[in-house]
Every structure is written in structure tokens, then in C-alpha cells.
Amino acid sequence: MNLRDLRYLLAAAEHGHFGRAAEACGISQPTLSVQIRKLEEELGIALFERSGRSMAPTEACLRLLGHVRAAVAEADAILAVARDMRDPLAGRFRLGIIPTLAPYLLPLVFAPLREALPALEIEPWEDQTAGLLARLRARELDAALLATEPDGADLLGRPLFDEPFLAALPPEHRLASRRIVAEEELAEDLLVLADGHCLRDQALAVCGHGGGAGGALRAASLSTLLNMVAAGYGTTLIPGLAAGAAQDAGLVLRPLATRAGRRVRIVWRARFPRQAAVEAIGEVIAGRLRGFAEGAAAGTI
């Protein structure tokens, strides 16, 4: 039994098809099938039920998958530790980022990151918080940029910058003439994102909607939300980095009376061996956004 064959077994079980599994592994289907047959002979059990062109994991295979995943993960950790000992600031780094942050933060920090860390190949992955946390724990991501605190002792987090919320209003709205807007005044016609976005829950909490939003709209993206507000459907709260996009949509932006906002942090696994890379990325992002919160909350961005 070797690590390569265990990877083939995982690929076959996850894809449910020998051809697709072989393609994912970068080998031919006959090669993958032969290696899995050899693994079955070595273990003395059938791992897959084969019927014509279809296949399905056997009960024995399903019982083994957890052990196989753990073995492969530990082997990957050994390789990662070895890479870290050589140079933690070189190679691929998979960075998750929430959708309400990604399109506004990445253009600001990618050039500074490339300049400061030229040997690090940062691959961004956009998803909602729950998806990023699941991928982080499954070792499919190396770190993630979130606007909520990590849950569980297996994850660590470091604050990078504070991002104030701004009231986004149609130009003709009754609150557009105010210099500062009180959060509770937005509650009447507040529009929010769909379930799963942390910004939805934060906006509802800030505006005193403990039981949920009253309006019917649940936008899937922040850009859709901005367009609906621009069309006069209501008001919303936006994170400060999205101010440019909101102004481009013709919205009026106003600071909030309580200066409410969210804290953006970088989160990683407690045992992640390339913590030096996490810290370096965090330093660059924090440096690029230093002083941003004060300017955004004061309405000077």
C-alpha cells in the first residue's frame, strides 16, 4: 500500500467515476483501475461495485475512507512542514475570502502582496463564511479573510483592519440630506443580502432587526443589492471598501451615528506549518489598510 494508491482511492470515491477520477489525478483510466485492483488484492476486500460503466463504493470502502483521508492529510502535512523548513514564503498559498470583501479588497492588496512576497503564489477562493471554514478545516485552503471570529480551538485568527459600515441611500431618499444617519432610521426599508452572508446578520443587528428583515428582497450579491437601492427599493448598509462601487451606482453614502462596522481578520488552522506566510500576508494587508477605518467612518473616502 502506498500514498499514491490511497489518493487514487479517494479520487474514485469522490468522483464516483473511474474516468473522471483518472483525469483529476492526471493519469489514464486503465492505470487508475489497475492500481485500485492491486489495492483491493492487498487489502483482501472489494472497494467498488462495478456494473458495466457504473461504479459505487462498497460498504467496506466507505468505512475506510475516513482513515484514508486522515492518512493522506498527515502525509500532506509532512510535505508542508518540509516546504516550510525550506521557505515558507514560497510556493502556492490558497487564500479564501468572503464575497462582500473580495472584489473591493483584492485590487488594493494584490500588487503590494506581489511586491512584498514575490515567491508566494496567492490563489484567492471566494465563498461565504461557512464554506470557507469548511474548506479551511478540510485543508483545501491555507487561510481565509473573514469578517467574523473563528469558532473552535482548531482555528486561530488575527485582526487586520476595521471596516466601518456606511448607510447607502437613493438620492431622493428622506435621509439623503442628513450628514449622519442613525441606524434605527434605516430599519423601515432596509434591504439585506441572502442567508449565509455574514454581512446580512451584521446589518440586521446594527439596525435593530433581531428577528430578521422585513423587506422581501434577499440579494445574492452586494452588487445586486446596490442596484436595487439605486432603483429606489430601499436602503442598505455597506462595508466601507464598497464605497466606490456604491457611488458608481449613484447612491448617497452617509456615516452612521454609532460608527458601527466589522473587523476583518485572517484565519488559519492552529497547526498550520506555514504560519510565517500567514503573518506576512496579514502584515501586508494590514499595512495597506492602515488608517482606512477612520477615513471611511468620517466619510472622507
N, C-alpha and C positions, 0 to 999 in steps of 0.2 A: 504494500500500500504506500502510495506517495502523495505528496501535496497536489501535484498536477491532476491526478485522477480524482481527488476529492473536489477540486474546482470543477472538473467536468461533471461530476455527480450533481453539484449544486446548480450548475447551469442547466442541466437537463431537467431537474426538478422544478426550477423556477420558470423556465420557458415552456415546459410541457410539450416539447417537440425536439427531437434529436437534431434536425436540420438547423433550426433557429439557435439551439444551444451551441452547435458546432460553429456557426457563423459568429456568435458572440465570443467564442473562445479563440477565433482566428485559425481554426483547423477544418479539415474536411469531415463530413458526416461519417464516412466509414471509419476514420481514425478514432473519432469520439465513441462510436458504437463498440469498436474493438476494445478500447480501454475500459469502458464500462462493463463489458462482458468479463474481462480479466478481473476487474474489481469484484464482480459478483462471484466468480470462481474462488477468489481469495477469501471472501467473507463466507462463502457457502450458502448464500441466500439470493433470491431474486430481488432486484431493486426496482424493476419496472415491469409492468404488464404490457406486453406487446401484442397488438392486434392489427394486422395489416399495416396501414400507415399511421395508426394512432398509438399512443403510449400513455401510461399513467403510473405514478409512483405506487409501489406496493405499501402495505401497512408497515412492513419492516423498514422500508426506505424512509417513510415518514417519521418513524421512531428514531432513526439515526440522524436525521437532518440537523437537529439541534446540536448534536455532538460534532457533526461535520462543520457546521458554521463556526462553532467555537474554536475548532482546531485551525481552520483557515484564518480566522481573525487573529489568533495568537501568533500564527506564522507571519501574518502581515505586520503585526506589532513588532516582531523581531526585526523584520526588514526595515520598518520605520525607525526603530531605535538605531539601527546601523546607519541609516541615512542621516539621522540627527547627529550622530557622532562625527560623521564626515563633514556635513554642512547643513544645519537646519534651515538656512536661508536660501537654499537652492532647491529646484525641482517644483513639482506640481503642488499647489495648495488650493483645496476646494473650499470656497467661502460661500456660505448661504447668506441670503439677505431677504428681508420681508418686502413685499410688493409696494408698500407705501413709502419705502425708503430707497429702493434700488434705482429707479430712474432719475432721482434727484441727487443722490449721494455719489453714485459711481462716476458720473462725468467730472465731479470735483476732485476725486481722490485717485483715479486710476493713473493719471500722469505722475503725480507725486509718488505713488507706490512703485511705479516702474523705475523712476529715477533713484529712489532710495534703496530699492531691493531688486536690482536688475536681473539677478539669477533666479528669482522666485516667479513661477508661472501661476498667477492667480486666476482660478476658474470660478466665476460667480454662478450661483444657483439661486434662482428666485422662487420662493414658495411662502405660504403662510406659516405662522409660528409653529403650529403643531407638526406640520410636515417637516420643517427644518429640524426640530428637536428629534423627531423620529429618525431622520437621516443622520443626524449627528451621533445619536446613540448606536445606530447601526454601522457606524464608521464609514458612511458614504460621504460625509462632509468632515472637514478638519476643524472648522469653526463656523460660527454664524453671527450675523449682526441682527440683533433683536431689540425690541422696544419694551420688553418685559423681563422680569428677573427669571433666571433659570430655576427650575424646580428639581429637587433631588440632589443628594450629596455627590452624585456621579458627574455633575457638571459644575464648572466654575465660570464666573463672569467678571468682566472689568468694565466699569463705566467709561465711555469715550467722550460724550458730549450731551448736553441738554438741548432739546429741540422744543421751543415754545409752540403752542397752538395759536392759530390766528382765526378770527371769525371771517368767513368768506361769504360775501353778500352780493346779490344782484344790485346794480347801480341804483335802481329805483326803490330798493327796499327801505322801509321806515327807519332802519338802524344805520343806513349807509352814511347819514350825516353826522353820526356820533364820532367823537375822537377815540373813545374807548368803549367797548361793548361788554356789558355784564353777561356772564354765561347763561344765567337763567332766562335772559331775554331771548335767547336762541331756541329755547325748548319748544316753543309753539310750532315752528315749522322746520325743525332740524331734520336734515337728511343724513343718512349714515351708510356705511358700507355693509355688505352682506356678512352673515355669520362666519366666523373663522378669522376675520381680520381683527388684530388687537386694537387697531385704531377705532373700530366701531365701539368696542366696550369702553375705551378711554373717553371717547366723545360723549357717550351716554352718561358716564359717571360725572364728567366735568359739568355737564348741563343739567344734572339732577334727574336724569331718567333712570332711576334704579330698576324699573320693570321693563325697559325696552323702549324703542322709538315708537312714536305714534303714527308717523307717516308710512305710506305703503312702499316707498322706494327702498330697495336694498341693492345698491350698486355693487357690481363685481370688481370694479377698479376705481381708483381715485380720479382718473381722467374722466370716466363716465359721470362720477359724482360732480365734478367741476362743471361739466357741460350741462347737467340738469339744473344746477344752481344758476348758471348763466341764463338758462331758459326761463327762470323765474319760478321754479318749482318749490324753492325754499332756501334755507341757509345751511351751512355746514361748518365744521371745524377742520382745518387743515394743518399738517405739520409745517413748521417754518420753512423747510427746504423746498417745499412745493409752492412757495410764494410766486416764483417766476411763472410757473405753469398756470396758476390761478389768474395772475394779471394778464397773461396772454389770452385767457378765456374771457377777459373783460370784467372780471369780478373786482369788487371793492374789498380790500383787506383791512381789518382793524385789530389792534391788540386787545387782549382780554383783560378784564379788571383784575383778576387774580394771578395773571401771568402763568396760568396752568400750562403744562406741557408734558413731554415724555423724555425719558432718559434712554439714550441709545447705548448699548453695550455690546462687547464682543464676548461670545460664549464658546467654551470648548470643553472637551472631556477632561476630567480630573487627572487621568493617567496618560493623556496625550503626550507623546515623547517630543514633539516639536514645539514646545511652549515658547521657545525663543522666537519662532516665526510668528506665533500669535501676538506676542508682546511687541514685535517690530511693526507688524501691520497696525496694531492698535495705536502705537505711538504716532505713526504717520497720519492716520485718520484723525486722531485727537488734535494733532498739531494743525492740520488743515482746517479744522472746525473751531479752533480756539477763538473765543470772542463772538462766535456766531449767535449764541443764545441771547446775549444782551442786545445785539443789533436787531434780531428778529422780534423780540418782545417789545422793543421800543418802536417798531415799525419803520426802521431805517434801512432795511434790506430791499 
